């Protein structure tokens, strides 16, 4: 019977090999500077906020916005200068009405200020700042936790570390990373005609190319090659190499042995080891004579000897096995272009590199735009690609196709988008259940942007503060920490009113102000106070959260949320 009589489809060969591949369970810790290309072995959550204080996003003057309401070009207002806040310093003085602080971009907002007037709308004169334009509360401020919030997922297990991930991990002070051990891949060549590249070429011999190309492919795929050398065209020689490989490696591959006689030697060797031959021959050209077998609990994959066939067959059959052994989430081909689903605006006079996160949806791709902020760490850690809006273009309209540039040679596109309100408990619970199957991307959005993401089919899971159709209702407790009778109470909840209530732009800002002694009390969700280690508080109410999940995830999410009744 001809050895290649029963050929199987490429996809079937891939499925068989992946189904028998064993994930490497051993882990090791590496320094952040040695983590590039390694596969993360644990979910890494932010232990701090970025920024960890409210900061100015423009050079200018920290003010109380209400003091500027009467300012105009014709009728400027004057505020007394209290000092100069430089980047890296932490102001201790309290700003009161009629006063201002000069402030640098990135510097910490002083207590009492709620806006920054850009320097181009001002001038200084005899200890006063002259302001020619009004500003609204919260103008030109980046609130604590606006970029990365404490408890937010930074890198999910099964992710291949890129320079962008390293930046985010450095930003949260994460110097060592737990990664999967590299699978050891034993590799040898088969053929009497082969000699090593450091030998003298004689008539009838050829240099062994494949041992070097396959070794480099193993490294590029995340494995650790173990080079066994060259086996002769004999059952004994091949058997010896296989036994060596079983001793030192997690998987064994070879190249060569495609002819009928050589295949007989290979089959005899694997059968002597009690191997199960999974398939021998695939419906592809090149790459037909691929052998897939299992020796005990280890895979042996025999690749063709033709260099082009060996490389292609490695990419098709060995690389997916190494990815499975490392726990890498399945990846998909990436689009060369994308049709915009909504109008995207540029920046007048400047070329805008619009960063986006991309997710495959059935046979199509959807995306979510990310902030074009120079100071943002999370934007690059979450982005997959970007497109350009030229300097002279006001906007690119929906329905227009744009060309994409990807940040990575092997993009890891998300399988699930979670969009909306930040709840660390909900986020962690969802990832703990579906994280083994999906690469999850969380994108913080306000109510309107989250609703749009649901309507456009971008969000698989959405977290709202208002009820939406087909959503599941949860409640989370609201608590007060500190002594509310002694002074200011800071909160990010706009539905709370009172004479001493100071409303800020994020829960993180409110809690950090309280912890840093810039307020006597704070009102915030209990789950966030717990996250920051605030132990003494009292429950004063609750707020609803509404969780939307796409139809295929709704049952899973319902089961997840059952365990969050005490949010």
MOJOPE-V334822 format. One record per run of one state. SS is the DSSP state (alpha for helix, beta for strand, coil for the rest). FROM is the first residue (numbers start at 1). LEN is the number of residues. If there is no record, write none. Layout:
ss = {SS,SS}
from = {FROM,FROM}
len = {LEN,LEN}
This chain:
ss = {coil,beta,coil,alpha,coil,beta,alpha,coil,beta,coil,beta,coil,beta,coil,beta,coil,beta,coil,alpha,coil,beta,coil,beta,coil,beta,coil,beta,coil,beta,coil,beta,alpha,beta,coil,beta,coil,beta,coil,beta,coil,beta,coil,beta,coil,alpha,coil,beta,coil,beta,coil,beta,coil,beta,coil,alpha,coil,beta,coil,alpha,coil,beta,coil,alpha,coil,beta,coil,beta,coil,beta,coil,beta,coil,alpha,coil,beta,coil,beta,coil,beta,coil,beta,coil,beta,coil,beta,coil,alpha,coil,beta,coil,beta,coil,beta,coil,beta,coil,beta,coil,beta,coil,alpha,coil,beta,coil,alpha,coil,beta,coil,beta,coil,beta,coil,beta,coil,alpha,coil,beta,alpha,coil,beta,coil,alpha,coil}
from = {1,8,9,10,21,27,32,35,39,41,44,46,50,51,55,57,60,64,65,69,77,86,94,95,99,104,108,109,111,112,115,119,122,126,128,132,141,143,148,149,153,156,160,161,163,172,176,181,184,191,194,196,206,208,210,221,224,232,235,249,251,256,260,273,276,281,282,283,291,296,298,304,307,327,337,340,344,346,347,348,350,351,352,362,364,370,378,383,385,390,395,397,401,404,405,407,414,415,416,421,424,435,440,445,447,456,461,465,471,483,489,492,501,504,507,516,521,526,532,538,550,554,563}
len = {7,1,1,11,6,5,3,4,2,3,2,4,1,4,2,3,4,1,4,8,9,8,1,4,5,4,1,2,1,3,4,3,4,2,4,9,2,5,1,4,3,4,1,2,9,4,5,3,7,3,2,10,2,2,11,3,8,3,14,2,5,4,13,3,5,1,1,8,5,2,6,3,20,10,3,4,2,1,1,2,1,1,10,2,6,8,5,2,5,5,2,4,3,1,2,7,1,1,5,3,11,5,5,2,9,5,4,6,12,6,3,9,3,3,9,5,5,6,6,12,4,9,5}
